[in-house]
Amino acid sequence: MSMNRPVRLLPLLCLAAWLALGCAHPAEVAEAEPVGKAVAPSAADTEGTAKAVQGPAQPLANPPRGPFGYSLVASENGKALDIEGFISLEECESCHERQGEELRGSMHTLAHTDPLYRAAAELARAEVGEELYAYCAGCHAPQGVVTGLIPGTSEEELPDAVTQGIVCDVCHQVSQLTGTTGPWGEPGNASFVLSPDEDRKFGPPGGDDEASDHLVETREHLDRSEFCASCHTVIHPFNGLRLENTYAEWKGSIYAEKGIQCQDCHMRSVEDAVKVAETLKPVSVVGRSEPAGEDREIHPHYFTGANANAERLGGSAEHAAIAEAQLKSAAKLEIATPDAVAAGEALQFDVVVHNVAAGHNLPTGLVELREMWVDVQVTAKNGAIVFRSGELGPGGEIPEGATRFGAVPADAQGNVTHKPWEVAQFLHERLIPPKGSARDSFRVALPEGVVGPLRIQTRLFYRSASPEALAALMGDAAFEPKQVEMARAEALVSVR
């Protein structure tokens, strides 16, 4: 029943796909008068990181359903639960103050209220109906789905226990995972069972402090990537296309081979996550789950991710800063170039992007929204621009010819769409796997009189979504996405 992403093709076919989409590599500088231009650009992907057009995923005759709809979230008996069984973040942090402070302002606490999600979910509800809205809420507000409050309850009438997001009493009330035995054969679409109990919580191995005011039952899945994948794998409910495929990216990586789990990086500081990536060994953090407890291994609850827009979406400046630091640690740029070139001839160089610290692809998640690209500039000794590629256009768009990463989503007819429920295929996808790299070759014709040395400057940028996508989903409420510089590199080439 699974419908995976397009198959990997050879580099020349990948290049052909980019060209067909009007995305050929380096182009002339548009805003300045260049003294040179790009000639016959070429591109080569290493490790098969680009994918080209494949036919659309076909509608499923009988889309899988859980007890509460297309989301797979469940209760133990398949019947609706009482929302009073879920306690608030405030109640939890009366004892677990550290975890509450770390969690507040994260994207987990914004899962239901994030303005981009709200706009997209309400648009899905208006265009497709309540069942699709409830499918989305299966991960963004699962406590609302299993209690029958979603769908059917107006936003204004939903209790705080639903709108507070993914907080303590969601994750620590998951009694079992159902992904591998479920209809998709893998974690995803909220494939878990919620079993709320005010007097009992589920904790990871070693999390059963005697000082706790409630019973703690051990659940090993809390330390496993499959737990995260239960929501961070998103499978189109009607055609099976993987809209978010982070778990599969990790599972095929050296991180999974070495036993590194999602929690080993995303429930650690950025500095510790970098150590994990460098050594491929977990970093232990010792502390207390609550002030009266004993020192033991703990998991910081910042849930570090890559959304540098956290603050403008209603979260904290601290979480936005952590996300930016995480992005800056994930990749490195390299320029391969000759030591010298003759005036009047062509300067040829390669730009290589390395995924050095992400245990999944770069970018990852909803790659049909995410954008990562390289800004390349070559200047002469006097500062004159010889070549430019990747500078954003007046509307914030990545220009044709830029080295870019992400995916181009389309509906069944091949029309580009930013609405996830309409997506049936990816016209193109280019991602960098864990510990992998992507290489692009440039050839720039130099005029006879150019004076060196030539300075090649490259910068790798990331943003969570394009202005175009935000406008399509949010309308007049769209905001300008933060652009984060992930890495930079520079090289000098003398002119003979």
C-alpha positions in Angstrom: 0.0 0.0 0.0 3.0 2.3 0.5 3.9 4.9 -2.1 7.4 6.1 -1.7 9.1 9.1 -3.1 10.5 9.2 -6.7 13.4 6.8 -7.5 16.9 8.2 -7.8 18.2 8.9 -11.3 21.6 9.5 -12.7 23.1 13.0 -12.5 22.5 13.9 -16.2 18.8 13.0 -15.9 18.7 15.1 -12.7 20.2 18.0 -14.5 17.7 17.6 -17.3 14.9 17.7 -14.8 16.2 21.0 -13.4 16.5 22.4 -16.9 12.9 21.4 -17.7 11.8 23.3 -14.6 13.7 26.4 -15.7 16.2 25.8 -12.9 19.5 25.6 -14.8 22.6 26.3 -12.9 24.6 29.6 -12.7 23.2 32.5 -14.7 24.3 36.1 -15.4 24.2 38.8 -12.8 21.0 40.7 -13.3 21.2 43.7 -11.0 24.8 44.7 -11.7 26.8 45.1 -14.9 29.0 42.0 -14.9 32.3 41.8 -16.6 31.9 38.1 -17.3 29.2 35.5 -17.7 28.5 31.9 -17.1 29.0 29.7 -20.1 27.6 26.2 -20.5 27.0 25.5 -16.8 27.1 22.0 -15.6 26.0 20.3 -12.5 26.7 16.9 -10.9 25.1 15.4 -7.8 27.1 13.1 -5.6 25.5 10.1 -3.9 22.3 10.4 -6.1 20.9 13.3 -4.1 18.6 14.5 -6.9 15.4 12.9 -8.2 13.4 13.8 -11.2 9.8 13.5 -12.4 7.8 10.3 -11.7 4.1 9.8 -12.3 1.7 10.8 -9.6 0.7 8.6 -6.7 -2.7 7.1 -7.4 -5.7 7.5 -5.1 -6.2 4.6 -2.7 -9.4 2.6 -3.1 -9.8 2.3 0.6 -7.7 4.9 2.5 -6.6 3.5 5.9 -8.5 4.7 8.9 -8.0 4.6 12.7 -10.8 4.6 15.3 -11.1 8.4 15.0 -10.6 8.9 11.3 -7.7 9.1 8.9 -5.3 9.9 11.7 -4.2 6.6 13.4 -4.2 8.0 17.0 -6.2 5.6 19.2 -7.4 5.0 22.7 -7.0 1.6 24.3 -10.5 0.5 23.5 -11.1 2.7 20.5 -13.6 4.8 22.3 -13.5 8.5 23.0 -11.7 9.6 26.2 -12.5 12.4 28.7 -10.4 15.5 28.1 -10.2 15.8 31.9 -7.8 12.9 31.8 -5.1 15.2 30.3 -3.5 17.7 32.7 -1.9 21.0 31.8 1.7 22.0 31.4 1.3 24.2 34.4 0.3 21.3 36.6 3.3 19.2 35.4 5.8 22.0 35.9 4.7 22.5 39.5 7.1 19.6 40.1 9.1 19.5 36.8 10.0 23.2 36.6 13.1 22.7 34.5 11.3 20.7 31.8 8.5 23.3 31.7 10.9 26.1 31.2 12.7 24.3 28.4 9.5 23.3 26.7 7.7 26.6 26.8 8.0 28.5 23.5 9.0 25.5 21.5 7.3 24.4 18.3 5.8 21.5 20.2 3.8 24.0 22.4 2.8 25.8 19.2 1.6 22.7 17.5 -2.0 23.8 17.5 -1.6 27.6 17.5 1.2 28.2 15.1 -0.3 30.7 12.6 1.0 28.9 9.6 -0.5 25.6 10.7 -3.7 27.3 11.7 -4.0 28.9 8.3 -3.2 25.7 6.4 -5.5 23.5 8.6 -8.4 25.9 8.3 -7.9 26.1 4.5 -7.9 22.3 4.4 -11.1 22.2 6.5 -12.8 24.7 4.2 -11.7 23.0 0.9 -11.9 19.3 1.9 -13.8 19.0 5.1 -13.7 18.2 8.8 -12.2 14.7 8.4 -9.1 16.1 6.8 -8.8 18.7 9.5 -9.0 16.0 12.1 -6.3 14.1 10.3 -4.0 17.0 10.7 -5.0 17.4 14.3 -4.0 13.8 15.0 -0.5 15.1 15.4 -1.1 18.7 16.2 -3.7 18.1 18.9 -4.1 14.4 19.4 -5.7 14.9 22.8 -8.5 16.7 21.0 -9.0 13.9 18.5 -9.2 11.0 21.0 -11.7 12.9 23.1 -13.9 13.6 20.1 -13.6 17.3 20.5 -11.9 17.5 17.0 -13.7 17.6 14.7 -16.9 19.3 15.6 -15.9 21.8 18.3 -15.3 25.4 17.3 -11.8 26.8 17.9 -13.2 29.3 20.5 -14.8 26.4 22.5 -11.8 24.1 22.6 -10.4 23.8 26.2 -6.8 24.7 27.0 -6.0 21.0 27.4 -6.4 20.8 23.6 -4.9 24.0 22.4 -1.8 23.9 24.6 0.0 21.8 22.0 2.2 18.8 22.4 3.0 19.0 26.1 4.0 16.6 28.8 0.7 14.9 29.1 0.6 13.9 25.5 4.0 12.2 25.1 4.1 10.8 28.6 0.6 9.2 28.1 1.5 7.2 25.0 1.3 3.6 26.1 2.3 1.9 22.8 3.3 2.5 19.2 1.3 0.9 16.4 3.1 2.0 13.3 4.9 -1.2 12.3 1.8 -3.2 12.7 -0.5 -0.6 11.3 -1.8 -0.1 7.7 1.3 1.7 6.4 3.8 -0.8 7.9 5.8 2.0 9.5 5.5 4.8 12.0 3.5 7.8 10.9 0.2 9.7 10.9 0.0 9.6 14.7 0.4 5.9 15.0 0.2 5.6 18.8 -2.2 4.8 21.7 -3.0 7.4 24.3 -3.8 6.1 27.8 -4.2 9.1 30.1 -4.1 8.6 33.9 -3.6 11.4 36.4 -1.8 9.0 38.8 0.4 7.2 36.2 2.8 8.5 33.6 5.1 6.7 31.1 8.8 7.4 31.2 12.0 6.2 29.5 14.2 3.6 31.0 15.7 4.9 34.2 12.9 7.5 34.6 11.1 5.9 37.6 12.2 8.3 40.4 11.1 7.2 43.8 10.5 10.8 44.6 7.8 11.1 42.0 4.3 12.0 43.2 2.8 9.6 40.6 3.6 6.1 39.4 6.0 6.0 36.4 5.8 3.0 34.1 8.8 2.4 31.8 8.2 2.6 28.1 11.3 2.0 26.0 9.8 3.7 22.9 10.3 7.1 24.6 14.0 6.7 23.9 13.5 5.5 20.3 13.3 7.3 16.9 10.1 5.4 16.1 8.4 7.4 18.8 9.3 10.7 17.1 8.4 9.2 13.7 4.9 8.5 14.8 4.2 12.1 13.9 7.3 13.2 12.0 6.5 10.8 9.2 3.5 12.3 7.3 1.8 10.0 4.8 -0.9 11.4 2.5 -4.0 9.7 3.7 -5.6 9.4 0.3 -2.7 8.5 -2.0 0.1 7.2 0.3 2.7 9.7 -0.8 5.3 10.5 1.9 5.0 14.2 2.5 7.4 14.1 5.4 10.0 11.3 5.4 12.6 12.2 8.0 12.4 8.8 9.7 13.3 6.9 6.6 16.1 9.3 5.9 17.5 8.5 9.3 16.9 4.8 9.2 19.1 4.4 6.1 21.9 6.5 7.6 25.1 5.7 9.5 23.4 7.4 12.6 20.8 4.6 12.7 23.5 2.0 12.1 25.4 3.3 15.1 22.3 3.4 17.3 22.0 7.2 17.4 18.3 8.1 18.0 16.4 11.3 17.2 16.5 12.1 21.0 20.3 12.0 21.0 20.4 15.2 19.0 17.0 16.9 19.4 16.9 16.5 23.2 20.4 17.8 23.6 22.1 21.2 23.4 23.3 22.2 20.0 26.9 21.7 21.2 26.2 18.2 22.4 24.4 17.4 19.2 27.5 18.4 17.2 29.6 16.1 19.4 27.1 13.3 18.7 27.4 13.9 14.9 31.2 14.0 15.1 31.7 10.9 17.2 28.5 9.0 16.4 28.2 8.3 20.1 25.5 9.5 22.5 26.3 12.3 25.0 25.0 11.7 28.5 23.4 14.6 30.4 23.1 14.2 34.1 20.6 16.1 36.3 17.3 15.8 38.1 13.8 15.2 36.8 12.5 17.1 39.8 14.2 18.9 42.6 13.7 16.1 45.1 14.8 13.4 42.8 18.2 11.8 42.4 20.8 12.7 39.8 20.5 10.5 36.7 20.6 10.8 33.0 18.0 13.3 31.8 16.7 14.7 28.5 16.5 18.4 28.0 13.1 19.3 26.6 13.9 22.1 24.2 13.2 19.8 21.2 15.8 21.6 19.1 14.7 21.9 15.5 15.2 24.2 12.5 12.4 26.7 12.7 14.1 30.0 13.2 10.7 31.7 13.0 9.6 30.3 16.4 9.4 33.7 18.0 7.3 35.4 15.3 5.0 32.3 15.3 4.2 32.8 19.0 7.1 31.0 20.6 10.2 32.2 22.4 13.3 34.1 21.2 15.4 31.5 22.9 13.9 28.7 20.8 14.4 30.7 17.6 18.0 31.3 18.5 18.6 27.6 19.3 17.1 26.7 15.9 19.4 29.2 14.2 22.4 27.7 16.0 21.3 24.2 15.0 21.1 25.3 11.3 24.6 26.9 11.5 26.0 23.6 12.8 24.5 21.3 10.2 26.4 22.0 7.0 29.8 23.1 5.5 30.7 24.6 2.2 33.8 23.8 0.1 35.1 25.4 -3.0 37.3 23.4 -5.3 39.2 25.7 -7.7 42.5 26.1 -9.6 45.2 28.3 -8.1 45.3 30.5 -11.3 43.5 31.2 -14.5 44.3 33.2 -17.6 42.4 36.4 -18.5 40.1 35.8 -21.4 39.7 32.1 -20.5 37.1 30.3 -18.4 37.2 30.1 -14.6 36.0 26.6 -13.6 35.3 25.7 -10.0 33.1 23.4 -8.0 30.9 24.3 -5.0 30.3 21.4 -2.6 27.7 21.4 0.2 28.4 18.8 3.0 25.8 17.5 5.4 28.1 17.2 8.5 25.8 17.2 11.5 22.2 16.2 10.5 21.1 12.7 11.0 18.6 13.1 8.2 18.6 14.8 4.8 19.2 18.5 4.3 16.7 19.9 4.1 14.2 17.6 5.8 10.6 17.5 7.0 8.1 19.1 4.6 10.7 19.5 1.9 8.1 20.8 -0.4 8.1 23.9 1.8 11.7 24.1 2.9 14.2 26.0 0.9 18.0 25.8 1.0 20.2 27.4 -1.6 23.8 28.7 -2.3 24.6 32.4 -3.1 27.7 32.4 -5.3 29.6 35.6 -6.2 32.9 36.1 -8.1 34.5 39.5 -8.0 37.6 41.0 -9.6 40.4 42.8 -7.7 38.6 46.2 -8.0 35.4 44.7 -6.6 33.6 44.5 -9.9 31.1 41.6 -10.0 32.3 39.0 -12.5 29.5 36.5 -11.7 26.5 36.2 -9.4 24.1 33.3 -8.7 21.6 32.8 -6.0 20.8 36.4 -4.9 17.1 36.6 -4.0 14.8 38.5 -6.3 12.7 41.6 -5.4 9.9 39.3 -4.2 12.2 37.1 -2.1 12.2 34.4 -4.8 15.3 32.2 -5.4 16.3 33.0 -9.0 16.5 30.6 -11.8 20.0 29.1 -12.1 20.7 29.0 -8.4 22.1 25.9 -6.7 19.1 24.9 -4.5 17.7 22.1 -2.5 14.2 21.0 -1.6 11.3 19.7 -3.6 8.7 20.9 -6.1 5.3 19.5 -5.2 2.5 19.1 -7.7 -1.0 17.8 -8.0 -2.0 14.7 -10.0 -2.2 16.9 -13.2 1.4 18.2 -12.7 0.4 21.7 -11.5 2.6 23.1 -8.8 0.7 23.4 -5.5 1.6 24.5 -1.9 -1.4 22.8 -0.4 -0.3 19.4 1.1 -3.7 17.8 0.6 -3.4 18.4 -3.2 0.1 17.0 -3.5 0.3 13.7 -5.5 3.9 13.9 -6.8 7.2 15.7 -6.6 8.3 17.1 -9.9 11.8 17.4 -8.6 13.6 16.7 -5.3 17.2 17.4 -4.4 18.3 16.6 -0.9 21.7 15.9 0.8 21.8 12.6 2.9 23.4 12.3 6.3 27.2 12.6 6.0 26.7 13.1 2.2 27.4 16.0 -0.1 26.2 17.6 -3.3 28.5 19.2 -5.9 27.8 21.8 -8.6 30.3 22.8 -11.3 30.6 26.4 -12.6 32.3 27.7 -15.7 32.6 31.5 -16.0 34.0 33.2 -19.1 36.5 35.9 -18.1 37.2 39.1 -20.2 40.7 39.8 -21.5 41.3 42.7 -19.2 40.1 41.3 -15.9 42.6 41.9 -13.0 43.0 39.4 -10.2 43.0 37.9 -7.8 39.4 36.8 -8.3 37.5 36.3 -5.1 34.9 33.5 -5.0 32.4 33.8 -2.1 29.7 31.3 -1.3 27.0 31.3 1.3 24.5 28.6 2.1 21.0 29.9 3.2 17.9 28.2 4.6 14.3 29.3 5.2 11.3 27.2 6.4 9.1 28.3 3.5 9.1 30.6 0.5 7.2 33.8 0.5 5.1 32.4 -2.3 4.1 29.3 -0.3 3.3 31.4 2.8 1.1 33.7 0.7 -0.7 30.8 -0.8 -1.5 29.3 2.6 -1.8 32.4 4.8 -3.0 35.1 2.4 -2.8 38.6 3.9 -1.5 37.1 7.2 1.7 35.8 5.5 5.0 36.9 7.2 8.5 37.3 5.8 10.3 34.1 6.6 13.6 34.4 8.4 16.6 33.6 6.2 19.5 31.9 8.0 23.0 31.7 6.7 24.1 28.2 7.5 27.6 28.2 6.2 30.1 30.2 4.0 33.4 29.6 2.2 35.8 31.8 0.2 38.6 31.2 -2.2 41.1 33.4 -4.2 42.3 32.6 -7.7 45.2 34.5 -9.3 44.9 35.8 -12.9 47.9 35.2 -15.2 
